[in-house]
Amino acid sequence: MKWKEAIRKAAKALWAAIPMILGILMLISLFNILVPVSSYRLLFRGTVLDPVIGALLGSVVAGNPVTSYIISGDLLKQGISLITVTAFLIAWVTVGVVQLPAEMEFLGKKFALTRNLSAFLLSIIVAILTVLIMSVI
């Protein structure tokens, strides 16, 4: 009988979260439509800070992994470095500034902030390590 109560509570919580989830999805979609990929080239100047800028941008625009392959190809065609694109993509799928309020509400403020901050920092570190490893192979 406890599992029935657990399922009922989970369904109720999910139903209550639907408006917030839809709002987040609409905000992400709107941002992705209003800011074309070609404008990203204006942000990246080929400096040491590019991976940080890429991770920041990826944290804000957020998206799904399937779309990231298309965007990464466009960014690389525009001459943006592989480290920057990798940091952008990792942050794109792991950090979520837009969905942070919902994450804090459902998982707790401390956990959500810690997870997002560590994912952001690791996106830069993993991008650098990935490109270094790929250049050695």
Backbone as a chain_set.jsonl record, in Angstrom:
{"seq": "MKWKEAIRKAAKALWAAIPMILGILMLISLFNILVPVSSYRLLFRGTVLDPVIGALLGSVVAGNPVTSYIISGDLLKQGISLITVTAFLIAWVTVGVVQLPAEMEFLGKKFALTRNLSAFLLSIIVAILTVLIMSVI", "coords": {"N": [[0.805, -1.203, 0.0], [2.058, 1.201, 0.568], [3.544, 1.827, -1.673], [1.621, 2.583, -3.502], [0.733, 4.975, -2.44], [3.12, 6.408, -2.652], [3.432, 6.537, -5.443], [1.167, 8.046, -6.043], [1.783, 10.491, -4.757], [4.115, 11.201, -6.155], [3.112, 11.518, -8.759], [1.373, 13.65, -8.32], [3.224, 15.659, -7.6], [4.684, 15.818, -9.986], [2.68, 16.689, -11.735], [2.187, 19.204, -10.664], [4.58, 20.408, -11.313], [4.587, 20.713, -14.037], [3.681, 23.25, -15.279], [5.909, 24.944, -14.686], [8.013, 23.581, -15.931], [7.178, 23.654, -18.607], [7.269, 26.432, -19.012], [10.022, 26.904, -18.764], [10.996, 25.407, -20.942], [9.82, 26.84, -23.056], [11.081, 29.325, -22.74], [13.787, 28.661, -23.229], [13.558, 27.79, -25.895], [12.687, 30.152, -27.136], [14.908, 31.839, -26.731], [16.85, 30.42, -28.191], [15.854, 30.734, -30.757], [15.801, 33.52, -31.126], [18.473, 34.27, -30.888], [20.755, 33.801, -33.171], [23.04, 31.201, -34.256], [25.165, 32.194, -35.715], [25.731, 34.633, -34.534], [27.239, 34.02, -32.348], [29.899, 34.034, -33.025], [30.756, 36.6, -32.692], [31.276, 36.79, -30.005], [33.487, 35.216, -29.47], [36.901, 35.581, -29.552], [39.244, 34.274, -29.993], [40.868, 34.045, -27.787], [42.424, 33.149, -24.613], [40.374, 33.12, -22.832], [38.174, 32.195, -24.195], [37.161, 29.443, -23.852], [35.969, 29.712, -21.303], [34.067, 31.688, -21.802], [32.601, 30.265, -23.686], [31.623, 28.161, -22.071], [30.086, 29.662, -20.294], [28.161, 30.726, -22.054], [27.029, 28.338, -23.02], [25.91, 27.469, -20.633], [23.821, 29.205, -20.255], [22.194, 29.121, -22.581], [21.445, 26.454, -22.844], [20.328, 23.166, -23.811], [19.456, 20.261, -25.791], [21.305, 17.194, -26.326], [21.193, 16.259, -29.032], [20.689, 18.478, -30.699], [22.997, 19.829, -30.21], [25.046, 18.731, -31.761], [24.631, 19.735, -34.325], [24.859, 22.499, -33.884], [27.491, 22.595, -32.935], [28.951, 21.871, -35.2], [28.416, 24.083, -36.847], [29.622, 26.118, -35.315], [32.319, 25.309, -35.357], [32.801, 25.536, -38.116], [32.786, 28.262, -38.322], [35.214, 28.916, -37.372], [35.739, 28.803, -34.674], [37.488, 27.696, -31.819], [38.247, 24.248, -31.027], [38.411, 23.579, -28.311], [36.86, 25.598, -27.144], [34.35, 25.125, -28.332], [33.877, 22.569, -27.349], [33.757, 23.051, -24.561], [31.528, 24.708, -24.555], [29.548, 22.896, -25.477], [29.545, 20.885, -23.511], [28.766, 22.335, -21.239], [26.326, 23.16, -22.234], [24.702, 20.881, -22.123], [24.923, 20.075, -19.459], [24.869, 22.122, -17.535], [22.475, 24.326, -16.204], [21.276, 27.271, -16.23], [18.89, 28.538, -16.829], [16.944, 26.698, -16.057], [17.487, 26.571, -13.393], [15.957, 27.748, -11.182], [13.747, 25.966, -11.021], [15.066, 23.578, -10.533], [16.216, 24.164, -8.047], [13.931, 24.382, -6.51], [12.851, 21.789, -6.555], [14.961, 20.051, -5.926], [16.447, 21.213, -3.984], [18.18, 24.11, -2.813], [20.968, 24.248, -2.16], [22.006, 21.852, -3.243], [21.354, 22.17, -5.999], [22.761, 24.516, -6.728], [25.4, 23.739, -6.135], [25.699, 21.53, -7.856], [25.383, 22.744, -10.4], [27.474, 24.656, -10.408], [29.744, 22.991, -10.135], [29.436, 21.459, -12.456], [29.769, 23.456, -14.363], [32.465, 24.308, -13.941], [33.775, 21.862, -14.396], [33.091, 21.492, -17.058], [34.803, 23.164, -18.456], [37.331, 22.185, -17.702], [37.158, 19.493, -18.585], [36.82, 19.952, -21.321], [39.291, 21.067, -22.06], [41.027, 18.925, -21.384], [39.989, 16.916, -23.058], [40.513, 17.885, -25.67], [43.302, 18.049, -25.523], [43.967, 15.313, -25.151], [42.908, 14.273, -27.524], [44.572, 15.498, -29.357], [46.944, 14.229, -28.906], [46.505, 11.617, -29.607]], "CA": [[0.0, 0.0, 0.0], [2.912, 2.38, 0.605], [3.977, 2.168, -3.031], [0.513, 3.297, -4.151], [0.793, 6.342, -1.918], [4.315, 7.025, -3.238], [3.109, 6.833, -6.846], [0.199, 9.152, -6.053], [2.508, 11.717, -4.405], [5.009, 11.534, -7.263], [2.282, 12.012, -9.859], [0.889, 14.97, -7.919], [4.359, 16.587, -7.698], [4.977, 15.996, -11.407], [1.604, 17.502, -12.302], [2.403, 20.572, -10.187], [5.798, 20.927, -11.933], [4.406, 20.867, -15.482], [3.722, 24.652, -15.739], [7.265, 25.477, -14.608], [8.802, 22.907, -16.954], [6.767, 24.226, -19.906], [7.802, 27.796, -19.075], [11.461, 26.803, -19.01], [11.178, 24.959, -22.324], [9.472, 27.947, -23.956], [12.126, 30.34, -22.619], [14.959, 28.15, -23.941], [13.242, 27.809, -27.326], [12.657, 31.547, -27.569], [16.285, 32.316, -26.773], [17.537, 29.76, -29.298], [15.351, 31.292, -32.016], [16.149, 34.94, -31.219], [19.924, 34.452, -30.962], [21.27, 32.832, -34.15], [24.373, 30.649, -34.013], [26.168, 33.051, -36.354], [26.1, 35.742, -33.65], [28.195, 33.544, -31.349], [31.246, 34.368, -33.488], [31.088, 37.922, -32.15], [31.733, 36.629, -28.626], [34.749, 34.486, -29.385], [37.964, 36.349, -30.206], [40.447, 33.473, -30.106], [41.708, 34.268, -26.612], [42.446, 32.105, -23.59], [39.083, 33.158, -22.14], [37.112, 31.64, -25.027], [36.466, 28.307, -23.239], [35.135, 30.196, -20.206], [32.929, 32.338, -22.446], [31.814, 29.182, -24.265], [30.916, 27.476, -20.991], [29.044, 30.588, -19.816], [27.1, 30.766, -23.054], [26.363, 27.048, -22.982], [25.135, 27.386, -19.397], [22.628, 30.035, -20.358], [21.288, 28.735, -23.669], [20.977, 25.089, -22.553], [19.643, 22.453, -24.876], [19.59, 18.807, -25.756], [22.514, 16.727, -27.023], [21.003, 16.088, -30.476], [20.859, 19.784, -31.317], [24.365, 20.292, -30.005], [25.901, 18.298, -32.867], [24.421, 20.682, -35.427], [25.43, 23.781, -33.476], [28.953, 22.482, -32.852], [29.462, 21.917, -36.568], [28.355, 25.48, -37.294], [30.635, 26.893, -34.593], [33.637, 24.938, -35.888], [32.907, 26.114, -39.454], [33.047, 29.691, -38.165], [36.584, 29.091, -36.916], [35.837, 28.81, -33.22], [38.383, 26.603, -31.432], [37.639, 23.001, -30.56], [38.277, 23.648, -26.85], [35.724, 26.469, -26.866], [33.127, 24.423, -28.738], [33.688, 21.465, -26.413], [33.294, 23.631, -23.297], [30.161, 25.156, -24.82], [28.641, 21.752, -25.574], [29.425, 20.211, -22.214], [27.931, 23.198, -20.4], [25.006, 23.174, -22.877], [23.883, 19.749, -21.685], [25.053, 19.746, -18.039], [24.587, 23.273, -16.674], [21.188, 24.894, -16.582], [20.945, 28.512, -15.53], [17.48, 28.839, -17.054], [16.109, 25.808, -15.261], [17.981, 26.561, -12.015], [14.892, 27.924, -10.178], [12.973, 24.727, -10.873], [15.95, 22.596, -9.902], [16.342, 24.524, -6.631], [12.659, 24.1, -5.846], [12.582, 20.36, -6.439], [16.099, 19.292, -5.405], [17.097, 21.961, -2.912], [19.033, 25.2, -3.286], [22.379, 23.912, -2.019], [22.346, 20.82, -4.223], [21.257, 22.712, -7.356], [23.868, 25.447, -6.95], [26.644, 22.965, -6.142], [25.74, 20.737, -9.082], [25.594, 23.617, -11.552], [28.816, 25.231, -10.345], [30.731, 21.95, -10.445], [29.29, 21.12, -13.873], [30.368, 24.544, -15.132], [33.929, 24.212, -13.84], [34.206, 20.633, -15.056], [32.939, 21.61, -18.513], [36.027, 23.787, -18.956], [38.431, 21.236, -17.484], [36.983, 18.343, -19.49], [37.051, 20.424, -22.693], [40.751, 21.179, -22.25], [41.591, 17.575, -21.367], [39.535, 16.196, -24.244], [41.258, 18.353, -26.842], [44.695, 17.623, -25.335], [44.029, 13.875, -25.398], [42.655, 14.047, -28.956], [45.732, 15.949, -30.136], [48.021, 13.262, -28.693], [46.148, 10.361, -30.275]], "C": [[0.853, 1.275, 0.0], [3.351, 2.789, -0.791], [2.879, 2.892, -3.783], [0.504, 4.758, -3.718], [1.983, 7.097, -2.512], [4.064, 7.409, -4.693], [2.155, 8.021, -6.932], [0.896, 10.478, -5.749], [3.437, 12.158, -5.532], [4.228, 12.106, -8.441], [1.764, 13.416, -9.557], [2.005, 16.018, -8.042], [4.718, 16.854, -9.152], [3.931, 16.887, -12.066], [1.774, 18.965, -11.897], [3.61, 21.215, -10.873], [5.62, 21.225, -13.42], [4.393, 22.331, -15.931], [5.134, 25.248, -15.715], [8.14, 24.863, -15.701], [8.456, 23.463, -18.341], [7.295, 25.643, -20.078], [9.294, 27.804, -19.385], [11.725, 26.394, -20.451], [10.859, 26.077, -23.322], [10.538, 29.037, -23.922], [13.389, 29.916, -23.368], [14.724, 28.209, -25.447], [13.248, 29.231, -27.878], [14.061, 32.107, -27.706], [17.031, 31.725, -27.966], [17.087, 30.294, -30.655], [15.821, 32.74, -32.195], [17.642, 35.192, -31.368], [20.491, 33.411, -31.923], [22.695, 32.398, -33.823], [25.453, 31.551, -34.597], [26.591, 34.219, -35.464], [27.094, 35.311, -32.57], [29.627, 33.92, -31.725], [31.702, 35.727, -32.961], [31.651, 37.824, -30.735], [33.129, 36.041, -28.515], [35.814, 35.172, -30.217], [39.259, 35.551, -30.359], [41.4, 33.678, -28.946], [41.637, 33.073, -25.667], [41.099, 32.03, -22.857], [37.941, 32.535, -22.94], [36.423, 30.404, -24.426], [35.553, 28.714, -22.077], [33.881, 30.861, -20.767], [32.009, 31.274, -23.06], [31.004, 28.445, -23.219], [29.81, 28.367, -20.417], [27.862, 30.624, -20.773], [26.321, 29.456, -23.075], [25.493, 26.873, -21.746], [23.812, 28.125, -19.513], [21.672, 29.516, -21.425], [20.762, 27.328, -23.544], [20.225, 24.437, -23.712], [19.84, 20.966, -24.756], [20.782, 18.371, -26.605], [22.358, 16.61, -28.54], [21.239, 17.403, -31.212], [22.305, 20.245, -31.243], [25.301, 19.868, -31.131], [25.807, 19.267, -34.048], [25.094, 22.014, -35.096], [26.95, 23.706, -33.433], [29.583, 22.507, -34.238], [29.476, 23.336, -37.108], [29.427, 26.326, -36.611], [32.037, 26.58, -35.115], [33.853, 25.506, -37.286], [33.212, 27.602, -39.403], [34.435, 29.967, -37.608], [36.751, 29.164, -35.415], [36.602, 27.561, -32.796], [37.625, 25.401, -30.886], [37.463, 22.999, -29.041], [37.052, 24.478, -26.478], [34.413, 25.768, -27.181], [32.84, 23.274, -27.77], [33.187, 21.96, -25.064], [31.843, 24.089, -23.424], [29.191, 23.978, -24.79], [28.462, 21.033, -24.248], [28.548, 21.029, -21.272], [26.494, 23.223, -20.911], [24.12, 22.06, -22.319], [23.966, 19.465, -20.183], [24.704, 20.888, -17.092], [23.268, 23.875, -17.132], [20.829, 26.119, -15.783], [19.454, 28.802, -15.659], [16.59, 27.966, -16.176], [16.538, 25.729, -13.794], [16.88, 26.804, -10.979], [14.063, 26.653, -9.954], [13.803, 23.659, -10.173], [16.106, 22.884, -8.411], [15.062, 24.178, -5.868], [12.466, 22.612, -5.592], [13.715, 19.571, -5.798], [16.831, 19.987, -4.266], [18.103, 22.958, -3.466], [20.512, 24.821, -3.259], [22.809, 22.891, -3.068], [22.376, 21.397, -5.636], [22.427, 23.647, -7.662], [25.204, 24.709, -7.021], [26.784, 22.168, -7.432], [26.038, 21.605, -10.296], [26.989, 24.23, -11.558], [29.877, 24.188, -10.689], [30.638, 21.526, -11.903], [29.91, 22.192, -14.759], [31.89, 24.444, -15.125], [34.457, 22.977, -14.566], [34.047, 20.702, -16.572], [34.185, 22.223, -19.14], [37.201, 22.811, -18.847], [38.344, 20.061, -18.454], [37.22, 18.753, -20.94], [38.554, 20.495, -22.987], [41.389, 19.791, -22.321], [41.212, 16.774, -22.607], [40.339, 16.597, -25.467], [42.735, 17.96, -26.722], [44.857, 16.138, -25.631], [43.847, 13.579, -26.892], [43.847, 14.483, -29.804], [46.91, 14.986, -30.003], [47.757, 11.99, -29.488], [46.322, 10.448, -31.776]], "O": [[0.421, 2.309, -0.509], [3.514, 3.978, -1.063], [3.173, 3.738, -4.627], [0.295, 5.66, -4.53], [1.874, 8.28, -2.837], [4.448, 8.497, -5.122], [2.313, 8.894, -7.785], [0.63, 11.481, -6.412], [3.536, 13.348, -5.829], [4.657, 13.086, -9.051], [1.725, 14.271, -10.442], [1.77, 17.126, -8.524], [5.023, 17.989, -9.516], [4.274, 17.751, -12.874], [1.531, 19.864, -12.702], [3.662, 22.438, -11.003], [6.443, 21.932, -14.001], [5.062, 22.64, -16.917], [5.51, 25.979, -16.632], [8.929, 25.57, -16.328], [9.349, 23.712, -19.151], [7.723, 26.016, -21.17], [9.767, 28.619, -20.177], [12.587, 26.974, -21.112], [11.559, 26.235, -24.321], [10.867, 29.613, -24.959], [13.994, 30.728, -24.068], [15.605, 28.636, -26.193], [13.761, 29.475, -28.97], [14.371, 32.777, -28.691], [17.755, 32.432, -28.668], [17.87, 30.302, -31.604], [16.197, 33.137, -33.297], [18.042, 36.219, -31.916], [20.69, 32.259, -31.536], [23.454, 33.135, -33.195], [26.541, 31.659, -34.032], [27.694, 34.743, -35.622], [27.725, 36.161, -31.942], [30.472, 34.105, -30.85], [32.899, 35.969, -32.805], [32.421, 38.687, -30.314], [33.863, 36.336, -27.572], [35.665, 35.332, -31.428], [40.267, 36.096, -30.809], [42.609, 33.507, -29.097], [40.893, 32.119, -25.895], [40.739, 30.979, -22.325], [36.844, 32.366, -22.408], [35.197, 30.32, -24.484], [34.487, 28.127, -21.89], [32.774, 30.633, -20.279], [30.786, 31.374, -22.963], [29.833, 28.135, -23.44], [28.725, 27.883, -20.092], [26.707, 30.56, -20.353], [25.092, 29.463, -23.138], [24.459, 26.207, -21.8], [22.806, 27.714, -18.935], [20.462, 29.475, -21.199], [19.706, 27.028, -24.1], [19.562, 25.12, -24.493], [20.331, 20.469, -23.742], [21.213, 19.099, -27.499], [23.324, 16.845, -29.265], [21.918, 17.428, -32.239], [22.778, 20.969, -32.119], [26.26, 20.58, -31.427], [26.814, 19.57, -34.688], [25.808, 22.583, -35.922], [27.629, 24.647, -33.846], [30.642, 23.105, -34.425], [30.439, 23.748, -37.755], [30.069, 27.157, -37.255], [32.85, 27.486, -35.294], [34.965, 25.916, -37.617], [33.821, 28.148, -40.323], [34.798, 31.124, -37.392], [37.815, 29.554, -34.934], [36.387, 26.484, -33.352], [36.52, 25.523, -30.357], [36.471, 22.473, -28.537], [36.291, 24.095, -25.589], [33.474, 25.812, -26.387], [31.686, 23.036, -27.414], [32.287, 21.356, -24.481], [31.035, 23.884, -22.518], [28.139, 24.05, -24.155], [27.355, 20.621, -23.903], [27.686, 20.479, -20.587], [25.552, 23.299, -20.122], [22.932, 22.27, -22.072], [23.16, 18.689, -19.67], [24.286, 20.644, -15.96], [22.987, 23.922, -18.33], [20.146, 26.02, -14.764], [18.825, 29.261, -14.705], [15.6, 28.44, -15.618], [16.013, 24.913, -13.037], [16.868, 26.112, -9.962], [13.726, 26.317, -8.819], [13.298, 22.926, -9.323], [16.127, 21.959, -7.6], [15.113, 23.735, -4.721], [11.973, 22.218, -4.535], [13.47, 18.53, -5.188], [17.731, 19.41, -3.656], [18.786, 22.691, -4.455], [21.229, 25.05, -4.233], [23.851, 23.048, -3.705], [23.316, 21.144, -6.389], [23.015, 23.573, -8.74], [26.042, 25.016, -7.869], [27.858, 22.134, -8.033], [26.861, 21.235, -11.133], [27.62, 24.314, -12.612], [30.803, 24.471, -11.449], [31.664, 21.259, -12.529], [30.508, 21.88, -15.788], [32.527, 24.491, -16.178], [35.468, 23.045, -15.266], [34.789, 20.041, -17.299], [34.578, 21.837, -20.241], [37.967, 22.641, -19.795], [39.34, 19.682, -19.07], [37.771, 17.97, -21.713], [39.017, 20.037, -24.032], [42.193, 19.517, -23.212], [42.036, 16.034, -23.143], [40.798, 15.737, -26.22], [43.354, 17.58, -27.716], [45.81, 15.751, -26.307], [44.547, 12.736, -27.453], [44.102, 13.899, -30.858], [47.773, 14.931, -30.88], [48.69, 11.36, -29.985], [46.064, 9.475, -32.484]]}, "num_chains": 1, "name": "protein.A"}
